[in-house]
Amino acid sequence: MFDFANQGYTLLITTVIFPVLFTTVIVGDAENEYRLGNLLWSVALAISYMMVVLTGPIFGAIMDFSASKKKFLFASYLFTVVTTALLYFVAPGYIMLGVVLMVLSNFGYAVGENFIAAFLTDLGPPQDLGKISAFGWSMGYVGGLVSTGFVIAFLGDPTLENFARIRWVGPFTAIFFLVTAIPTFLWVKERGVARVLQAGESYARVGFRRLRATMREIGQFRDLAVLLLSIFFSMAAIYIIITFAFIYGEQVIRWDPGVQVYMFVIVQITAALGAVAFGFIQDRIGAKQTYISTMVLWTVGIVLIYATPQLTAFLNAALGRDWHPQYVFLFVGVVTGVSLGSSQSAGRAMVGVFSPDGKSSEFFGFWGLSGKLAGVFGVIGLGILQNWFGLQVAILFCAVLFIVSILVALFVNQERGRRAVIEYSAHNPADAD
């Protein structure tokens, strides 16, 4: 249910509504093709992701030692609710307030993603993690469909003329998150057993010590290390798509508000179906093959995103039509939607497979670190490139990242990674959760 709750935040605040509102209304540098707004949006997200990078692994170690995953999740949940509600006060021209609140709000949300992922290994055996992870992602897209559908229907478009209504997107997102996440805290149990601190110790010191130990042990889990490197490149591209897709539609495709709604619905439905379908495929052919397949699909999708205007012109000339690029862009949304749901689910499940008992929170902390550090690299890279070359050309950066991710993933040996987990657990029985 937490995936159901927090996907509303992803769509409303970092994908569909607030990014367009921030770049075109709050900053509103239309005379410069919104390049300053796009760059500041990149900077705000990059800072928040870097904060997660600096704190995530330590939080993970402390959670494992003190059996406090649920407490950390609850704290991040409340922090996200409060800071997201405050986005109401970001008016046109209040650029720095918008940047600061976005940094804080997205930090709370992003670090909470790490915390909820650490519960994955408690939910079932390794062979079922693909279906479990996929179900979580699909529930998330259902939650996003409900929340964003409400905002589009009742609050309207992110325009200056509609600002009095659309500014409520922050408080609505906060309330939706607050209410729909409650079942998670009622049903999810803390299964770990806390250990008593020795005299003179502190959780922070224990966290740093465990982190150093994990880094020394990473050679034993080399397939996890290679996987995280692959995830770094793929997530860099995915973060760009998540945070700039609807900005791209507004600024490059120049779609109508109605087509924006269709794109949102298409992506949500195909992402949910993709997560479920590839979850079952993953349990049949393996997470690695599934993960690589989704990267190939992503690469095709990015090329189509870039080429949408040219592809539309070609189709119009060949078929004697007068289609607007926005309608071809809807077809591209099907490809990217399937890729979005399936790739993230497959990556998360693979980390779970490579995580031994007692190290799950730390390893998911490294997963979060890899992903969020990728977010810093991706959104800043895109922000700089679009400032130089424009947004349409800059989007090809994503295709390069996905290709590199595929090449790195080829070196992951799933069976060897599983054996490393079994061997570690056999030699460290006291380190179980």
C-alpha positions in Angstrom: 0.0 0.0 0.0 2.9 2.4 0.5 3.7 2.1 -3.2 0.1 3.1 -3.9 0.5 6.1 -1.6 3.8 7.5 -2.7 3.4 7.2 -6.5 1.0 10.1 -6.3 3.9 12.2 -5.1 6.1 11.1 -8.0 3.5 11.9 -10.6 2.1 15.2 -9.1 5.3 16.7 -7.7 8.2 15.4 -9.9 6.5 14.4 -13.2 3.2 15.7 -14.4 2.1 18.9 -12.6 4.6 20.7 -10.5 7.6 20.4 -12.9 5.6 22.2 -15.6 4.3 24.7 -13.0 7.7 25.5 -11.7 9.5 25.8 -15.1 6.8 27.7 -17.0 5.0 29.7 -14.3 7.2 30.0 -11.1 10.3 30.8 -13.2 8.6 31.4 -16.5 11.6 32.3 -18.8 9.7 31.7 -22.0 11.9 34.0 -24.0 14.8 31.7 -23.3 12.9 28.5 -24.1 12.5 27.9 -20.3 16.2 26.8 -20.1 16.7 28.6 -16.7 13.6 27.0 -15.2 14.7 23.6 -16.5 18.2 24.1 -15.1 17.0 25.2 -11.6 14.6 22.2 -11.6 17.5 20.0 -12.2 19.6 21.6 -9.5 16.8 21.3 -6.9 16.3 17.6 -7.6 20.1 16.9 -7.7 20.6 18.5 -4.3 17.8 16.4 -2.7 19.2 13.2 -4.3 22.7 14.0 -3.0 21.3 14.4 0.5 19.9 10.9 0.2 23.3 9.6 -1.1 25.0 11.1 2.0 22.5 9.7 4.5 20.9 6.6 3.0 23.6 3.9 3.7 24.1 5.1 7.3 20.4 5.1 7.9 20.2 1.6 6.5 22.9 0.3 8.8 21.3 1.9 11.9 17.9 0.4 10.9 19.3 -3.1 10.7 21.1 -2.9 14.0 18.3 -1.2 16.0 15.4 -2.9 14.2 13.8 0.5 13.5 13.0 0.4 9.8 9.3 1.2 10.5 10.3 4.2 12.7 12.5 5.6 10.0 9.8 5.1 7.3 7.3 6.9 9.5 9.6 9.9 10.1 10.3 10.3 6.4 6.6 10.0 5.6 5.6 12.8 8.0 8.5 15.0 6.8 7.3 14.6 3.2 3.7 15.4 4.0 4.6 18.7 5.8 7.1 20.0 3.2 4.9 19.0 0.3 1.9 20.8 1.8 4.1 24.0 2.0 4.5 24.1 -1.8 1.2 25.9 -1.8 3.1 29.1 -0.9 5.4 29.0 -3.9 4.0 31.7 -6.2 5.2 33.1 -9.5 8.6 34.8 -8.9 9.2 32.9 -5.6 12.0 30.9 -7.2 14.3 30.3 -4.2 11.4 29.3 -2.0 10.3 26.8 -4.6 13.9 25.4 -4.9 14.3 25.1 -1.1 10.9 23.4 -0.5 11.5 21.1 -3.5 14.8 20.0 -2.1 13.3 19.2 1.3 10.2 17.6 0.0 11.9 15.4 -2.5 14.6 14.4 0.1 11.9 13.1 2.4 10.2 11.2 -0.3 13.4 9.8 -1.9 14.9 8.6 1.4 11.6 7.0 2.2 11.8 5.0 -1.0 15.0 3.4 0.5 13.2 2.6 3.7 10.2 0.9 2.2 12.4 -1.1 -0.2 14.3 -2.5 2.9 11.0 -4.4 3.8 11.0 -6.3 0.5 13.1 -9.3 1.7 10.7 -9.7 4.7 7.7 -10.3 2.4 8.6 -13.6 0.8 11.2 -16.1 -0.4 13.8 -15.0 -3.0 12.0 -16.9 -5.8 8.8 -14.8 -5.2 10.5 -11.4 -5.0 9.9 -10.7 -8.7 6.1 -11.0 -8.3 6.1 -9.2 -5.0 8.1 -6.3 -6.3 6.0 -6.1 -9.5 2.8 -6.1 -7.5 4.1 -3.2 -5.5 5.0 -1.2 -8.6 1.7 -1.9 -10.2 -0.2 -0.8 -7.1 1.9 2.4 -7.2 0.7 3.2 -10.7 -2.9 2.6 -9.7 -2.4 5.1 -6.9 -0.8 7.6 -9.3 -3.7 7.2 -11.7 -6.2 8.0 -9.0 -4.4 11.0 -7.5 -3.2 12.6 -10.7 -6.6 12.0 -12.4 -8.3 13.9 -9.6 -5.9 16.8 -9.9 -6.2 17.1 -13.6 -10.0 16.8 -13.4 -10.6 19.2 -10.5 -7.6 21.5 -10.2 -6.9 22.0 -13.9 -3.8 22.8 -15.9 -0.5 24.1 -14.6 -0.8 27.6 -16.2 -0.6 31.1 -14.9 -4.2 31.7 -15.6 -5.2 28.7 -13.4 -2.6 29.3 -10.7 -5.2 30.0 -7.9 -6.5 26.5 -8.2 -3.4 24.5 -9.3 -1.3 25.8 -6.4 -3.4 23.4 -4.3 -1.5 20.5 -5.9 1.0 20.5 -3.0 -1.6 20.2 -0.1 -3.6 17.7 -2.1 -0.6 15.5 -2.7 0.3 15.7 1.0 -3.2 14.7 2.2 -3.3 11.9 -0.3 0.0 10.5 0.9 -0.9 11.0 4.5 -4.2 9.1 4.3 -3.4 6.3 1.9 -0.1 5.3 3.6 -1.8 4.7 6.9 -2.5 0.9 6.2 1.2 0.4 5.7 1.9 1.4 9.3 -1.0 -0.7 10.6 -0.1 -3.9 8.8 3.7 -4.0 8.2 5.6 -5.5 11.1 9.1 -4.8 12.3 10.6 -8.3 12.1 14.2 -7.5 13.1 15.5 -7.9 16.6 17.3 -5.0 18.2 20.6 -5.5 19.7 21.8 -3.7 22.9 24.4 -1.1 22.4 27.6 -1.5 24.3 28.7 1.2 26.8 30.1 4.2 25.0 28.6 3.2 21.6 26.1 5.1 19.5 23.9 4.1 16.6 25.8 6.5 14.3 29.1 4.9 15.3 27.7 1.5 14.7 26.3 2.6 11.4 29.6 3.9 10.1 31.4 0.8 11.4 28.9 -1.6 9.7 29.1 0.5 6.5 32.9 0.2 6.4 32.6 -3.6 7.0 30.1 -3.9 4.2 32.4 -2.0 1.9 35.2 -4.4 2.8 32.9 -7.3 2.1 31.6 -6.0 -1.2 34.2 -8.2 -3.0 32.2 -11.2 -1.8 29.2 -9.7 -3.5 30.8 -8.6 -6.7 27.7 -9.3 -8.8 25.7 -6.9 -6.6 28.4 -4.3 -7.1 28.2 -4.8 -10.9 24.5 -4.7 -10.8 24.5 -1.4 -8.8 26.9 0.1 -11.4 24.4 -0.9 -14.2 21.5 0.5 -12.1 23.5 3.7 -11.8 23.4 4.3 -15.5 19.8 3.1 -16.1 18.4 5.1 -13.2 20.2 8.2 -14.3 18.2 8.0 -17.5 15.0 7.0 -15.8 15.2 9.9 -13.4 15.6 12.2 -16.4 12.5 10.7 -18.0 10.4 10.9 -14.8 11.3 14.5 -14.1 11.4 15.9 -17.7 8.8 13.8 -19.7 5.9 16.2 -19.2 8.2 19.2 -19.5 9.3 17.8 -22.8 5.7 17.4 -23.9 4.9 21.0 -23.0 8.1 22.6 -24.4 9.1 20.4 -27.4 5.9 18.6 -28.5 3.7 21.5 -27.5 0.7 19.2 -26.7 -2.8 20.3 -25.9 -4.0 19.8 -22.3 -6.4 17.0 -23.4 -3.5 15.1 -25.0 -1.5 15.5 -21.8 -4.3 13.7 -19.9 -4.3 10.9 -22.5 -0.5 10.5 -22.1 -0.8 10.4 -18.3 -3.5 7.6 -18.5 -1.6 5.7 -21.2 1.7 5.7 -19.2 0.0 4.7 -15.9 -1.9 1.8 -17.4 1.0 0.5 -19.5 3.4 0.9 -16.6 1.2 -1.1 -14.3 0.7 -3.8 -16.9 4.4 -3.8 -17.7 5.3 -4.2 -14.0 3.0 -7.2 -13.6 3.7 -8.9 -16.9 7.5 -8.6 -16.6 7.3 -9.7 -12.9 6.0 -13.1 -14.1 8.5 -13.1 -17.0 11.2 -12.4 -14.6 10.4 -15.4 -12.4 10.5 -17.6 -15.6 13.6 -16.3 -17.4 15.5 -14.7 -14.6 15.9 -11.1 -13.4 19.0 -10.4 -15.4 17.5 -11.3 -18.8 14.3 -9.3 -17.9 16.3 -6.3 -16.7 18.4 -6.2 -19.9 15.2 -6.6 -22.1 13.7 -3.6 -20.4 16.8 -1.6 -21.0 16.6 -2.4 -24.7 13.0 -1.4 -24.8 13.9 1.9 -23.0 16.6 2.7 -25.6 14.1 2.3 -28.4 11.6 4.5 -26.5 14.2 7.3 -26.1 15.0 7.3 -29.8 11.3 7.5 -30.6 10.9 10.4 -28.1 13.7 12.4 -29.8 12.4 11.6 -33.3 8.7 12.2 -32.7 8.6 15.5 -34.7 10.6 14.0 -37.6 8.6 10.7 -37.5 5.4 12.7 -37.6 6.5 14.6 -40.7 7.5 11.4 -42.4 4.1 9.7 -41.7 2.2 12.8 -42.8 4.1 12.9 -46.1 3.8 9.1 -46.6 0.1 8.8 -45.7 -1.1 12.2 -46.8 -2.1 13.2 -43.3 -1.8 16.3 -41.2 -1.2 14.8 -37.7 0.2 16.9 -34.9 3.3 15.4 -33.3 1.4 15.0 -30.0 -0.6 12.1 -31.4 2.5 10.2 -32.4 3.9 11.0 -29.0 1.0 9.1 -27.4 2.2 5.9 -29.2 5.7 6.5 -27.8 4.1 6.7 -24.4 3.0 3.1 -24.6 6.6 2.0 -25.1 8.0 4.1 -22.3 5.2 3.2 -20.0 5.9 -0.5 -20.3 9.6 0.1 -19.9 9.1 2.3 -16.8 7.1 -0.2 -14.8 9.1 -3.3 -15.7 12.7 -1.9 -15.4 12.4 -0.5 -11.9 10.6 -3.6 -10.6 13.3 -5.9 -12.1 16.1 -3.9 -10.7 14.6 -3.8 -7.2 14.0 -7.5 -7.1 17.5 -8.3 -8.2 18.9 -6.3 -5.3 16.7 -8.4 -3.0 18.0 -11.6 -4.5 21.6 -10.5 -3.8 20.9 -9.4 -0.2 21.8 -11.8 2.7 19.9 -11.7 5.9 21.1 -9.0 8.3 22.4 -6.9 5.4 19.1 -6.2 3.6 18.7 -2.6 4.8 22.3 -1.8 4.1 22.3 -3.3 0.7 19.1 -1.5 -0.2 20.8 1.5 1.2 23.5 1.0 -1.5 20.7 0.4 -4.1 19.2 3.7 -3.0 22.7 5.3 -3.1 23.3 4.0 -6.6 19.9 5.2 -7.8 20.0 8.6 -6.1 23.6 9.3 -7.1 22.5 8.5 -10.6 19.6 11.0 -10.2 22.2 13.7 -9.4 24.3 12.7 -12.4 21.3 12.4 -14.7 19.3 15.5 -14.0 22.3 17.8 -13.7 23.7 16.3 -16.9 20.4 16.8 -18.7 20.0 20.3 -17.2 23.4 21.4 -18.5 23.0 19.7 -21.9 19.5 21.3 -22.5 21.0 24.7 -21.6 23.6 24.2 -24.4 21.7 22.4 -27.1 18.0 22.5 -26.2 15.8 19.9 -24.6 15.1 17.8 -27.7 18.7 17.1 -28.5 19.6 16.7 -24.8 17.1 13.8 -24.4 19.4 11.6 -26.4 21.7 11.5 -23.3 19.2 9.0 -21.9 19.8 6.6 -24.8 23.5 6.6 -24.2 23.0 5.9 -20.5 20.7 2.9 -21.2 23.2 1.4 -23.7 26.0 1.7 -21.1 23.7 0.1 -18.5 23.1 -2.9 -20.8 26.8 -3.4 -21.4 27.6 -3.4 -17.7 24.6 -5.7 -16.9 26.1 -8.4 -19.2 28.8 -9.0 -16.6 26.2 -9.9 -13.8 26.1 -13.6 -13.0 22.8 -14.2 -11.2 23.6 -17.7 -10.0 27.0 -16.7 -8.6 25.4 -13.8 -6.8 22.9 -16.1 -5.2 25.7 -18.5 -4.1 27.5 -15.6 -2.5 24.4 -14.8 -0.4 24.0 -18.5 0.7 27.7 -18.7 1.6 27.6 -15.5 3.6 24.5 -16.5 5.5 26.1 -19.9 6.3 29.2 -18.3 7.8 27.3 -15.5 9.5 24.2 -17.0 11.1 24.1 -14.4 13.9 23.8 -11.6 11.4 20.3 -12.7 10.4 17.5 -10.2 10.7 
